[in-house]
Each structure stands twice: as structure tokens, then as C-alpha cells.
Amino acid sequence: MGKTSEGRRPEHVAIIMDGNGRWAQARGKPRLFGHHAGARRVREIVESCPDLGVKYLTMFAFSTENWKRTQVEVSGLMKLFKRYLMSETKELVEAGVRVRFIGDRIRLDERLVALMDELELLTSGNDALHLTIALNYGGRDEVARATKRLAREVAAGRIDPESVDAETLAGFLDTCVLPDPDLVIRTSGEARISNFLLWQSAYSEYEFIDTLWPDFTRDEFARVLANFGARERRYGAVPG
């Protein structure tokens, strides 16, 4: 039997923040101008979550494929990430936000990784909102890395290969301590998932909206969350 969502909001929302570059170009500005505007929008959405009933928020900041962009844009984004972490740490700590990062840190520079580690440590006792930032993240890459870790455990004799199932592999994912997202939102009118949370979103609801990320306001976020209540979540079952 399906589960109706009426009268409740999603506990875990994941967002593909798309459209920063187009937003800037429409205003005759360089793409990085849009990324800075998008970073300001992140603060508004994060601040709105507790009042809107969102306990977990996962945001796609930089994908494993984004390295293909111009060196100027990639370098500017890395500087923006550092600046954001330095400027927002105090408020995130005081607001009770717990911050986690998912993705492969190997390719990120040492200073950025140090800031990420510090923010995770400083917010580790918080529980008002669990904010996960996907940085140098790709869903296929995550599953490949999880499989390698699982394979090492099997090779070492700590896990019986015959006991391995979907739940076993999920325990090796970057998101192993998080619930799967109830709702995935993508801004900018693109209707694809772009290698984001491939495993975790198997039964998530999706909302593709035309608004570019820098224009995605708290009010529009609230409307999307309210629409979630009208959906019937069947998880593969026949409606009852």
C-alpha cells in the first residue's frame, strides 16, 4: 500500500542548485557573478529549513564533472567555497547547524579541506539542521569508492561475501549516517539528475522547476515543500 504525504513536509530535501551561470549571463555579467549570487541564496534557504520542517538538507555544490569547466571558473569557485566557509562558520555554529561534506577530497587543495574538516568538527554537536554539502561529488564515483571499501573488508575476512546486500553497500556510502532524501529539487528548468545521489534517490520524489538558483526564494521553497504533501509515495506498491 502506498503512503500519502498529505499534511506533512519532507524531512530530507536535496537540491541541485543549477542556473547560476545563465543568471549572470542574462545580466551581462561573468559566470562567477552568478555563483556569488547563488552562494547568498544558500544562506536564505538554509536559514528557512527549521521553520519549514526540513531536518536534513543536501546541496550539490560541485560535481566530479565540473572540473571540465574553464580554469577561471573552477579557480573562482574554489576561492568562493573557501570564502563561504570562513564567513559562514560562526553563524552555522550558533544556528545549531551540523555540517557534513560528501565527495572525494583527494583533488581539493589542502586549505579548502582543512576548512571543511574544521567546520565539521565545530558543528559536530549540532542538531537543529543537518546540512550536507556535496563537493567534488559524483554518484557513480561514490558507489565506486564505496565498493572498493567494501571489497577491502571482504578481502580482509571481516565481511562474508555471501552476506553482502544493498544495505551492506549503503553502509559504505558517503551518506551512510543520513536518511535517503524524500524530495530532490532541481532549479533552472533542466530535467535530469546529473549523477547526484544515484543510490539514495531511488524512491525520492523529484521537482524540476524553471527558476534559476539565484532567484529561488524562501517562498518558492515553501511552495515546493507544500506540494510534496499532495503526492502519494508507493515505493513500487500498487495504490490501495
Secondary structure, 3 states (H helix, E strand, C coil): CCEECCCCCCCEEEEECCCHHHHHHCCCCCHHHHHHHHHHHHHHHHHHHHHHCCCEEEEEEEECCHHHCCHHHHHHHHHHHHHHHHHHHHHHHHCCEEEEEECCCCCCCHHHHHHHHHHHHHCCCCCCEEEEEEEEECHHHHHHHHHHHHHHHHHCCCCCHHHCCHHHHHCCCCCCCCCCCCEEEECCCCCCCCCCCCCCCCCCEEEECCCCHHHCCHHHHHHHHHHHCCCEECCCCCCC
